[in-house]
Amino acid sequence: MIIVLLVGVLALVIGGCVCVVWAERGGPRWARAVATVTLVLGELASSAAKSRRRGTNRSGDDGD
């Protein structure tokens, strides 16, 4: 069951990347909307990963 879920998530990620490229080349309105959502979710994931890394580094510095 987990494999089916992971394959579904992978399909959504690949589809989002395709829409980003297609929208950059002047695709239809729905492709631009999907591309915008994909880029926003990517930025959120990136900022969450950065804050997680910062939290890990700060915990080691609190002992000084």
SVG drawing of the C-alpha trace seen along z (x, -y; Angstrom):
<svg xmlns="http://www.w3.org/2000/svg" viewBox="-7 -32 38 34">
<polyline fill="none" stroke="black" stroke-width="0.4" points="0.0,0.0 2.8,-2.4 4.4,-1.7 1.1,-2.9 1.2,-6.1 4.8,-6.8 4.2,-6.2 1.2,-8.6 3.3,-11.3 6.1,-10.8 3.5,-11.1 2.3,-14.4 5.8,-15.7 6.7,-14.8 3.4,-16.2 4.1,-19.5 7.5,-19.8 6.1,-19.2 3.6,-21.9 6.3,-24.3 8.2,-23.8 5.1,-23.9 3.9,-27.1 7.3,-28.7 6.8,-28.1 3.3,-29.6 1.0,-26.7 -2.7,-26.9 -4.0,-28.7 -4.5,-25.5 -0.9,-24.5 0.2,-27.9 -2.0,-27.5 -0.5,-24.0 3.0,-25.4 2.3,-28.2 1.1,-25.7 4.1,-23.5 6.6,-26.4 4.9,-27.6 4.9,-24.1 8.6,-23.7 9.4,-27.0 7.5,-25.9 9.4,-22.6 12.7,-24.3 12.1,-26.8 10.9,-24.0 14.1,-22.1 16.2,-25.2 14.5,-25.9 15.0,-22.3 18.7,-22.5 19.0,-25.8 17.2,-24.2 19.7,-21.3 22.7,-23.7 21.4,-26.0 20.8,-23.1 24.5,-22.3 25.5,-26.0 23.2,-26.5 25.7,-24.7 28.3,-27.5"/>
</svg>
